[in-house]
Amino acid sequence: MHNISFRIVRWEPSPPNLLKCNTDGESKGNPGPSSAVFCIRDHSGNLVVAKGYRIQDATNIVAEARAIRESLSYCIEHGTDNIIIETDSLAMVHILEGE
């Protein structure tokens, strides 16, 4: 018998002095045609910006990393600081935390 578990995940707002950036990357074929996307919202959930990029053929983890990189590049270019980055990639969380 298989043991199956699940967890409901929903967007949580950031504190009033912060913005929240959600990122995602995907690859069809792994490696294959890929894209990287991000959106930034304020503490009320209002959309500040959303961007998506088609990128060269890549693996899922490369697409996830590229989404984070593109979001950070956008923030630097537009002087956006005080931001929380969220990703759905556990592998990227481990990488960014140095694990």
MMTF fields as JSON, N, C-alpha, C and O atoms, coordinates in Angstrom:
{
  "mmtfVersion": "1.0.0",
  "mmtfProducer": "UNKNOWN",
  "numBonds": 395,
  "numAtoms": 396,
  "numGroups": 99,
  "numChains": 1,
  "numModels": 1,
  "chainsPerModel": [1],
  "groupsPerChain": [99],
  "chainIdList": ["A"],
  "bondAtomList": [4, 2, 8, 6, 12, 10, 16, 14, 20, 18, 24, 22, 28, 26, 32, 30, 36, 34, 40, 38, 44, 42, 48, 46, 52, 50, 56, 54, 60, 58, 64, 62, 68, 66, 72, 70, 76, 74, 80, 78, 84, 82, 88, 86, 92, 90, 96, 94, 100, 98, 104, 102, 108, 106, 112, 110, 116, 114, 120, 118, 124, 122, 128, 126, 132, 130, 136, 134, 140, 138, 144, 142, 148, 146, 152, 150, 156, 154, 160, 158, 164, 162, 168, 166, 172, 170, 176, 174, 180, 178, 184, 182, 188, 186, 192, 190, 196, 194, 200, 198, 204, 202, 208, 206, 212, 210, 216, 214, 220, 218, 224, 222, 228, 226, 232, 230, 236, 234, 240, 238, 244, 242, 248, 246, 252, 250, 256, 254, 260, 258, 264, 262, 268, 266, 272, 270, 276, 274, 280, 278, 284, 282, 288, 286, 292, 290, 296, 294, 300, 298, 304, 302, 308, 306, 312, 310, 316, 314, 320, 318, 324, 322, 328, 326, 332, 330, 336, 334, 340, 338, 344, 342, 348, 346, 352, 350, 356, 354, 360, 358, 364, 362, 368, 366, 372, 370, 376, 374, 380, 378, 384, 382, 388, 386, 392, 390],
  "bondOrderList": [1, 1, 1, 1, 1, 1, 1, 1, 1, 1, 1, 1, 1, 1, 1, 1, 1, 1, 1, 1, 1, 1, 1, 1, 1, 1, 1, 1, 1, 1, 1, 1, 1, 1, 1, 1, 1, 1, 1, 1, 1, 1, 1, 1, 1, 1, 1, 1, 1, 1, 1, 1, 1, 1, 1, 1, 1, 1, 1, 1, 1, 1, 1, 1, 1, 1, 1, 1, 1, 1, 1, 1, 1, 1, 1, 1, 1, 1, 1, 1, 1, 1, 1, 1, 1, 1, 1, 1, 1, 1, 1, 1, 1, 1, 1, 1, 1, 1],
  "groupList": [{"groupName": "MET", "atomNameList": ["N", "CA", "C", "O"], "elementList": ["N", "C", "C", "O"], "formalChargeList": [0, 0, 0, 0], "bondAtomList": [1, 0, 2, 1, 3, 2], "bondOrderList": [1, 1, 2], "singleLetterCode": "M", "chemCompType": "L-PEPTIDE LINKING"}, {"groupName": "HIS", "atomNameList": ["N", "CA", "C", "O"], "elementList": ["N", "C", "C", "O"], "formalChargeList": [0, 0, 0, 0], "bondAtomList": [1, 0, 2, 1, 3, 2], "bondOrderList": [1, 1, 2], "singleLetterCode": "H", "chemCompType": "L-PEPTIDE LINKING"}, {"groupName": "ASN", "atomNameList": ["N", "CA", "C", "O"], "elementList": ["N", "C", "C", "O"], "formalChargeList": [0, 0, 0, 0], "bondAtomList": [1, 0, 2, 1, 3, 2], "bondOrderList": [1, 1, 2], "singleLetterCode": "N", "chemCompType": "L-PEPTIDE LINKING"}, {"groupName": "ILE", "atomNameList": ["N", "CA", "C", "O"], "elementList": ["N", "C", "C", "O"], "formalChargeList": [0, 0, 0, 0], "bondAtomList": [1, 0, 2, 1, 3, 2], "bondOrderList": [1, 1, 2], "singleLetterCode": "I", "chemCompType": "L-PEPTIDE LINKING"}, {"groupName": "SER", "atomNameList": ["N", "CA", "C", "O"], "elementList": ["N", "C", "C", "O"], "formalChargeList": [0, 0, 0, 0], "bondAtomList": [1, 0, 2, 1, 3, 2], "bondOrderList": [1, 1, 2], "singleLetterCode": "S", "chemCompType": "L-PEPTIDE LINKING"}, {"groupName": "PHE", "atomNameList": ["N", "CA", "C", "O"], "elementList": ["N", "C", "C", "O"], "formalChargeList": [0, 0, 0, 0], "bondAtomList": [1, 0, 2, 1, 3, 2], "bondOrderList": [1, 1, 2], "singleLetterCode": "F", "chemCompType": "L-PEPTIDE LINKING"}, {"groupName": "ARG", "atomNameList": ["N", "CA", "C", "O"], "elementList": ["N", "C", "C", "O"], "formalChargeList": [0, 0, 0, 0], "bondAtomList": [1, 0, 2, 1, 3, 2], "bondOrderList": [1, 1, 2], "singleLetterCode": "R", "chemCompType": "L-PEPTIDE LINKING"}, {"groupName": "VAL", "atomNameList": ["N", "CA", "C", "O"], "elementList": ["N", "C", "C", "O"], "formalChargeList": [0, 0, 0, 0], "bondAtomList": [1, 0, 2, 1, 3, 2], "bondOrderList": [1, 1, 2], "singleLetterCode": "V", "chemCompType": "L-PEPTIDE LINKING"}, {"groupName": "TRP", "atomNameList": ["N", "CA", "C", "O"], "elementList": ["N", "C", "C", "O"], "formalChargeList": [0, 0, 0, 0], "bondAtomList": [1, 0, 2, 1, 3, 2], "bondOrderList": [1, 1, 2], "singleLetterCode": "W", "chemCompType": "L-PEPTIDE LINKING"}, {"groupName": "GLU", "atomNameList": ["N", "CA", "C", "O"], "elementList": ["N", "C", "C", "O"], "formalChargeList": [0, 0, 0, 0], "bondAtomList": [1, 0, 2, 1, 3, 2], "bondOrderList": [1, 1, 2], "singleLetterCode": "E", "chemCompType": "L-PEPTIDE LINKING"}, {"groupName": "PRO", "atomNameList": ["N", "CA", "C", "O"], "elementList": ["N", "C", "C", "O"], "formalChargeList": [0, 0, 0, 0], "bondAtomList": [1, 0, 2, 1, 3, 2], "bondOrderList": [1, 1, 2], "singleLetterCode": "P", "chemCompType": "L-PEPTIDE LINKING"}, {"groupName": "LEU", "atomNameList": ["N", "CA", "C", "O"], "elementList": ["N", "C", "C", "O"], "formalChargeList": [0, 0, 0, 0], "bondAtomList": [1, 0, 2, 1, 3, 2], "bondOrderList": [1, 1, 2], "singleLetterCode": "L", "chemCompType": "L-PEPTIDE LINKING"}, {"groupName": "LYS", "atomNameList": ["N", "CA", "C", "O"], "elementList": ["N", "C", "C", "O"], "formalChargeList": [0, 0, 0, 0], "bondAtomList": [1, 0, 2, 1, 3, 2], "bondOrderList": [1, 1, 2], "singleLetterCode": "K", "chemCompType": "L-PEPTIDE LINKING"}, {"groupName": "CYS", "atomNameList": ["N", "CA", "C", "O"], "elementList": ["N", "C", "C", "O"], "formalChargeList": [0, 0, 0, 0], "bondAtomList": [1, 0, 2, 1, 3, 2], "bondOrderList": [1, 1, 2], "singleLetterCode": "C", "chemCompType": "L-PEPTIDE LINKING"}, {"groupName": "THR", "atomNameList": ["N", "CA", "C", "O"], "elementList": ["N", "C", "C", "O"], "formalChargeList": [0, 0, 0, 0], "bondAtomList": [1, 0, 2, 1, 3, 2], "bondOrderList": [1, 1, 2], "singleLetterCode": "T", "chemCompType": "L-PEPTIDE LINKING"}, {"groupName": "ASP", "atomNameList": ["N", "CA", "C", "O"], "elementList": ["N", "C", "C", "O"], "formalChargeList": [0, 0, 0, 0], "bondAtomList": [1, 0, 2, 1, 3, 2], "bondOrderList": [1, 1, 2], "singleLetterCode": "D", "chemCompType": "L-PEPTIDE LINKING"}, {"groupName": "GLY", "atomNameList": ["N", "CA", "C", "O"], "elementList": ["N", "C", "C", "O"], "formalChargeList": [0, 0, 0, 0], "bondAtomList": [1, 0, 2, 1, 3, 2], "bondOrderList": [1, 1, 2], "singleLetterCode": "G", "chemCompType": "PEPTIDE LINKING"}, {"groupName": "ALA", "atomNameList": ["N", "CA", "C", "O"], "elementList": ["N", "C", "C", "O"], "formalChargeList": [0, 0, 0, 0], "bondAtomList": [1, 0, 2, 1, 3, 2], "bondOrderList": [1, 1, 2], "singleLetterCode": "A", "chemCompType": "L-PEPTIDE LINKING"}, {"groupName": "TYR", "atomNameList": ["N", "CA", "C", "O"], "elementList": ["N", "C", "C", "O"], "formalChargeList": [0, 0, 0, 0], "bondAtomList": [1, 0, 2, 1, 3, 2], "bondOrderList": [1, 1, 2], "singleLetterCode": "Y", "chemCompType": "L-PEPTIDE LINKING"}, {"groupName": "GLN", "atomNameList": ["N", "CA", "C", "O"], "elementList": ["N", "C", "C", "O"], "formalChargeList": [0, 0, 0, 0], "bondAtomList": [1, 0, 2, 1, 3, 2], "bondOrderList": [1, 1, 2], "singleLetterCode": "Q", "chemCompType": "L-PEPTIDE LINKING"}],
  "groupTypeList": [0, 1, 2, 3, 4, 5, 6, 3, 7, 6, 8, 9, 10, 4, 10, 10, 2, 11, 11, 12, 13, 2, 14, 15, 16, 9, 4, 12, 16, 2, 10, 16, 10, 4, 4, 17, 7, 5, 13, 3, 6, 15, 1, 4, 16, 2, 11, 7, 7, 17, 12, 16, 18, 6, 3, 19, 15, 17, 14, 2, 3, 7, 17, 9, 17, 6, 17, 3, 6, 9, 4, 11, 4, 18, 13, 3, 9, 1, 16, 14, 15, 2, 3, 3, 3, 9, 14, 15, 4, 11, 17, 0, 7, 1, 3, 11, 9, 16, 9],
  "groupIdList": [1, 2, 3, 4, 5, 6, 7, 8, 9, 10, 11, 12, 13, 14, 15, 16, 17, 18, 19, 20, 21, 22, 23, 24, 25, 26, 27, 28, 29, 30, 31, 32, 33, 34, 35, 36, 37, 38, 39, 40, 41, 42, 43, 44, 45, 46, 47, 48, 49, 50, 51, 52, 53, 54, 55, 56, 57, 58, 59, 60, 61, 62, 63, 64, 65, 66, 67, 68, 69, 70, 71, 72, 73, 74, 75, 76, 77, 78, 79, 80, 81, 82, 83, 84, 85, 86, 87, 88, 89, 90, 91, 92, 93, 94, 95, 96, 97, 98, 99],
  "secStructList": [7, 7, 7, 7, 7, 7, 7, 7, 7, 7, 7, 7, 7, 7, 7, 6, 6, 7, 3, 3, 3, 3, 3, 3, 3, 3, 3, 1, 1, 1, 1, 3, 3, 3, 3, 3, 3, 3, 3, 3, 3, 7, 6, 6, 7, 7, 3, 3, 3, 3, 3, 3, 3, 3, 3, 3, 3, 3, 7, 2, 2, 2, 2, 2, 2, 2, 2, 2, 2, 2, 2, 2, 2, 2, 2, 2, 2, 6, 6, 7, 7, 1, 3, 3, 3, 3, 3, 1, 7, 2, 2, 2, 2, 2, 2, 2, 6, 6, 7],
  "xCoordList": [0.842, 0.0, 0.89, 1.915, 0.485, 1.229, 0.714, -0.487, 1.633, 1.287, 1.33, 2.402, 0.189, 0.089, -0.262, -1.153, 0.444, 0.128, 0.068, 0.625, -0.598, -0.681, -0.77, -1.051, -0.52, -0.569, -1.166, -0.737, -2.134, -2.735, -1.833, -1.465, -1.483, -0.605, -1.353, -1.941, -1.327, -1.948, -1.038, -0.187, -1.228, -0.399, -0.691, -1.846, 0.365, 0.258, 0.834, 1.896, 0.162, 0.684, 1.966, 2.234, 2.732, 3.954, 3.605, 2.52, 4.511, 4.299, 4.207, 4.703, 3.576, 3.342, 4.581, 4.462, 5.759, 6.955, 7.727, 8.826, 7.161, 7.84, 6.962, 5.734, 7.625, 6.942, 7.237, 8.21, 6.397, 6.634, 6.745, 5.91, 7.802, 8.062, 7.952, 8.692, 7.032, 6.879, 7.494, 7.242, 8.307, 9.013, 8.64, 8.222, 8.8, 8.597, 9.353, 9.459, 9.87, 10.523, 9.993, 9.617, 9.963, 9.491, 10.25, 10.76, 10.304, 10.979, 10.156, 9.788, 9.875, 9.153, 10.193, 10.827, 10.358, 11.333, 12.512, 13.083, 12.875, 13.912, 15.195, 15.431, 16.036, 15.934, 15.015, 14.742, 14.561, 13.689, 13.305, 13.869, 12.339, 11.888, 11.491, 10.778, 11.956, 11.794, 11.327, 11.435, 10.807, 10.418, 10.685, 10.799, 10.782, 11.011, 10.067, 9.977, 9.366, 8.393, 8.504, 8.998, 8.03, 7.921, 6.83, 6.497, 6.28, 5.361, 5.66, 6.047, 5.471, 5.703, 4.389, 3.721, 4.028, 2.798, 3.111, 4.081, 2.249, 2.41, 1.694, 1.126, 1.72, 1.146, -0.367, -0.927, -1.034, -2.474, -2.785, -3.948, -1.743, -1.942, -2.05, -2.278, -1.889, -1.95, -0.717, 0.407, -0.94, 0.158, 0.982, 0.451, 2.278, 3.211, 3.766, 3.797, 4.208, 4.746, 4.687, 4.777, 4.534, 4.629, 5.403, 5.14, 6.348, 7.181, 7.361, 7.407, 7.46, 7.743, 8.742, 8.734, 9.598, 10.661, 10.717, 10.68, 10.805, 11.14, 12.65, 13.322, 13.187, 14.637, 15.066, 14.24, 16.365, 16.862, 16.566, 16.291, 16.622, 16.371, 17.2, 18.401, 16.538, 17.196, 16.507, 15.49, 17.075, 16.448, 15.513, 15.534, 14.696, 13.78, 14.53, 14.119, 15.614, 16.336, 16.984, 17.039, 17.469, 18.035, 16.932, 17.151, 15.758, 14.639, 14.209, 13.903, 14.184, 13.844, 14.879, 14.52, 16.154, 17.226, 17.132, 17.328, 16.84, 16.724, 15.561, 15.668, 14.458, 13.322, 13.729, 13.377, 14.458, 14.932, 15.894, 15.793, 16.824, 17.791, 17.1, 17.443, 16.132, 15.419, 14.657, 14.608, 14.064, 13.332, 14.28, 13.971, 15.425, 16.401, 16.98, 17.199, 17.229, 17.714, 16.7, 17.064, 15.43, 14.375, 14.393, 14.328, 14.481, 14.477, 15.661, 15.507, 16.836, 18.023, 17.847, 18.127, 17.387, 17.201, 16.198, 16.336, 15.19, 14.126, 14.231, 13.299, 15.368, 15.587, 14.62, 14.316, 14.145, 13.204, 13.99, 14.738, 13.806, 14.433, 13.361, 12.183, 13.746, 12.777, 11.782, 10.572, 12.322, 11.489, 11.712, 12.825, 10.654, 10.698, 10.594, 9.68, 11.524, 11.485, 10.901, 11.365, 9.885, 9.313, 9.424, 9.168, 9.807, 9.893, 9.203, 9.137, 8.696, 8.084, 9.098, 8.742, 10.353, 11.405, 12.195, 12.997, 11.964, 12.707, 14.202, 15.032, 14.539, 15.955, 16.602, 17.732, 15.918, 16.479, 16.593, 17.553, 15.633, 15.734, 16.996, 17.747, 17.231, 18.433, 19.703, 20.66, 19.726, 20.891, 21.146, 22.274, 20.092, 20.244, 20.622, 21.272, 20.223, 20.59, 21.938, 22.375, 22.595, 23.937, 23.953, 24.972, 22.863, 22.798, 23.196, 23.199],
  "yCoordList": [-1.177, 0.0, 1.243, 1.286, 2.253, 3.509, 4.505, 4.601, 5.232, 6.289, 7.604, 8.033, 8.249, 9.489, 10.617, 10.489, 11.715, 12.893, 14.113, 14.11, 15.137, 16.376, 17.542, 17.385, 18.716, 19.937, 21.021, 21.199, 21.739, 22.85, 24.059, 24.428, 24.668, 25.834, 26.987, 26.845, 28.11, 29.289, 30.483, 30.485, 31.475, 32.668, 33.406, 33.615, 33.789, 34.573, 35.954, 36.062, 37.006, 38.354, 38.619, 37.994, 39.545, 39.963, 41.015, 41.595, 41.263, 42.385, 43.692, 43.764, 44.727, 45.982, 46.637, 47.328, 46.454, 47.128, 46.292, 46.671, 45.164, 44.273, 43.951, 44.009, 43.609, 43.055, 41.563, 41.105, 40.81, 39.375, 39.03, 39.422, 38.284, 37.857, 36.337, 35.621, 35.86, 34.421, 34.079, 34.752, 33.021, 32.625, 31.202, 30.4, 30.906, 29.536, 29.356, 30.278, 28.169, 27.796, 26.441, 25.627, 26.198, 24.902, 24.502, 25.334, 23.194, 22.627, 21.453, 20.563, 21.46, 20.342, 19.418, 19.753, 18.276, 17.326, 17.112, 16.022, 18.104, 18.044, 17.34, 16.239, 17.857, 19.223, 19.322, 18.347, 20.535, 20.822, 22.288, 23.076, 22.656, 24.056, 24.507, 23.797, 25.684, 26.112, 27.554, 28.335, 27.879, 29.253, 29.557, 28.659, 30.846, 31.342, 32.518, 33.406, 32.532, 33.587, 34.068, 33.357, 35.295, 35.806, 36.856, 37.483, 37.039, 38.149, 38.722, 38.007, 40.022, 40.731, 41.366, 42.031, 41.149, 41.703, 42.46, 42.169, 43.449, 44.173, 43.429, 42.359, 43.984, 43.308, 43.11, 42.301, 43.838, 43.666, 42.664, 42.348, 42.171, 41.234, 41.9, 41.224, 43.222, 43.941, 43.625, 43.635, 43.348, 43.016, 44.255, 45.271, 44.163, 45.237, 45.009, 45.926, 43.776, 43.429, 41.913, 41.162, 41.49, 40.069, 39.977, 40.73, 39.06, 38.887, 37.404, 36.589, 37.077, 35.713, 35.718, 36.617, 34.725, 34.643, 33.234, 32.254, 33.14, 31.879, 31.801, 32.745, 30.698, 30.569, 29.374, 28.562, 29.281, 28.162, 26.844, 26.816, 25.766, 24.453, 24.272, 24.54, 23.814, 23.679, 22.583, 22.031, 22.28, 21.366, 22.167, 23.398, 21.454, 22.132, 23.0, 24.129, 22.491, 23.239, 24.496, 25.526, 24.421, 25.605, 26.639, 27.833, 26.192, 27.112, 27.767, 28.959, 27.0, 27.564, 28.61, 29.682, 28.296, 29.239, 30.5, 31.605, 30.345, 31.496, 32.4, 33.623, 31.81, 32.611, 33.478, 34.656, 32.896, 33.658, 34.748, 35.891, 34.397, 35.388, 36.546, 37.705, 36.247, 37.307, 38.216, 39.43, 37.63, 38.456, 39.376, 40.546, 38.851, 39.677, 40.756, 41.882, 40.433, 41.438, 42.561, 43.737, 42.195, 43.211, 44.123, 45.345, 43.519, 44.307, 45.265, 46.417, 44.8, 45.658, 46.799, 47.951, 46.5, 47.526, 48.588, 49.747, 48.218, 49.15, 49.655, 50.271, 49.393, 49.902, 49.325, 49.962, 48.126, 47.477, 46.688, 45.768, 47.062, 46.277, 45.933, 46.22, 45.334, 44.86, 43.901, 44.126, 42.831, 41.87, 40.46, 40.092, 39.691, 38.281, 37.488, 37.709, 36.572, 35.701, 34.358, 33.755, 33.895, 32.568, 31.742, 32.235, 30.488, 29.555, 28.258, 27.911, 27.552, 26.245, 25.121, 23.945, 25.48, 24.489, 24.229, 25.061, 23.087, 22.725, 22.62, 22.972, 22.139, 22.049, 23.434, 23.578, 24.449, 25.805, 26.36, 27.067, 26.053, 26.498, 25.907, 26.616, 24.617, 23.981, 24.602, 24.826, 24.881, 25.507, 26.889, 27.215, 27.699, 29.064, 29.086, 30.024, 28.071, 27.992, 27.302, 27.11, 26.928, 26.334, 24.885, 24.396, 24.193, 22.77, 21.878, 20.654],
  "zCoordList": [0.0, 0.0, 0.0, 0.681, -0.772, -0.874, 0.15, 0.402, 0.724, 1.653, 0.894, 0.466, 0.719, -0.042, 0.908, 1.748, 0.763, 1.568, 0.663, -0.435, 1.122, 0.355, 1.319, 2.508, 0.763, 1.55, 0.677, -0.463, 1.18, 0.449, 0.613, 1.728, -0.502, -0.489, -1.128, -2.2, -0.472, -1.057, -0.844, 0.045, -1.656, -1.586, -0.285, 0.085, 0.387, 1.61, 1.334, 0.722, 1.768, 1.512, 2.295, 3.321, 1.79, 2.484, 3.527, 3.485, 4.455, 5.384, 4.591, 3.467, 5.163, 4.422, 3.828, 2.816, 4.406, 3.9, 2.873, 2.47, 2.452, 1.508, 0.311, 0.379, -0.789, -1.956, -1.984, -1.386, -2.679, -2.805, -4.284, -5.1, -4.605, -5.974, -6.036, -5.36, -6.844, -7.067, -8.413, -9.413, -8.43, -9.648, -10.037, -9.202, -11.321, -11.797, -13.102, -13.91, -13.29, -14.536, -14.955, -14.111, -16.248, -16.719, -17.963, -18.713, -18.153, -19.308, -19.817, -19.051, -21.101, -21.71, -22.322, -23.323, -21.723, -22.245, -21.321, -21.288, -20.592, -19.555, -19.996, -19.498, -20.871, -21.371, -22.585, -23.284, -22.791, -23.92, -23.902, -23.143, -24.746, -24.786, -23.378, -22.669, -22.987, -21.594, -21.493, -22.438, -20.322, -20.038, -18.571, -17.737, -18.284, -16.933, -16.716, -17.564, -15.587, -15.326, -13.881, -13.006, -13.655, -12.295, -12.233, -13.238, -11.053, -10.817, -9.44, -8.515, -9.333, -8.079, -7.656, -8.447, -6.391, -5.824, -4.535, -3.836, -4.245, -2.988, -1.86, -2.083, -0.67, 0.502, 0.414, 1.155, -0.482, -0.686, -1.794, -2.046, -2.451, -3.544, -4.904, -5.907, -4.951, -6.229, -7.066, -6.565, -8.327, -9.228, -9.539, -9.985, -9.301, -9.628, -11.023, -11.843, -11.292, -12.611, -12.772, -11.801, -14.012, -14.355, -15.665, -16.603, -15.723, -16.914, -17.178, -16.256, -18.442, -18.845, -19.978, -20.819, -20.003, -21.0, -21.569, -20.825, -22.857, -23.483, -23.482, -23.898, -23.023, -22.956, -23.797, -24.215, -24.034, -24.84, -24.139, -22.939, -24.888, -24.309, -23.046, -23.026, -22.0, -20.7, -19.899, -20.32, -18.74, -17.793, -16.89, -16.89, -16.125, -15.199, -14.197, -13.929, -13.645, -12.62, -13.196, -12.524, -14.427, -15.078, -15.316, -15.113, -15.741, -15.962, -14.647, -14.623, -13.561, -12.25, -11.827, -11.34, -12.014, -11.666, -12.514, -12.008, -13.773, -14.673, -14.261, -14.35, -13.813, -13.353, -12.157, -12.088, -11.234, -10.076, -10.526, -10.08, -11.407, -11.894, -12.603, -12.371, -13.463, -14.187, -13.226, -13.424, -12.182, -11.219, -10.458, -10.234, -10.065, -9.35, -10.254, -9.807, -11.51, -12.472, -12.631, -12.661, -12.732, -12.839, -11.611, -11.736, -10.428, -9.193, -9.135, -8.729, -9.536, -9.54, -10.53, -10.197, -11.749, -12.786, -12.37, -12.76, -11.586, -11.216, -9.784, -9.266, -9.144, -7.799, -6.775, -5.766, -7.039, -6.123, -5.088, -5.421, -3.832, -2.778, -1.754, -1.971, -0.665, 0.324, -0.312, -0.295, -0.87, -1.588, -1.055, -0.678, -1.032, -0.667, -1.966, -2.76, -2.18, -3.354, -2.922, -1.954, -3.641, -3.399, -4.671, -5.769, -4.514, -5.629, -5.239, -4.06, -6.224, -5.958, -6.109, -6.041, -6.312, -6.537, -5.251, -4.827, -4.649, -3.445, -3.744, -2.906, -4.93, -5.313, -5.312, -4.844, -5.82, -5.828, -4.411, -4.104, -3.55, -2.154, -1.53, -0.861, -1.746, -1.187, -1.747, -1.005, -3.035, -3.66, -3.065, -2.696, -2.976, -2.468, -0.993, -0.531, -0.261, 1.151, 1.358, 2.492, 0.25, 0.328, 0.739, 1.227, 0.557, 0.933, -0.228, -0.093]
}
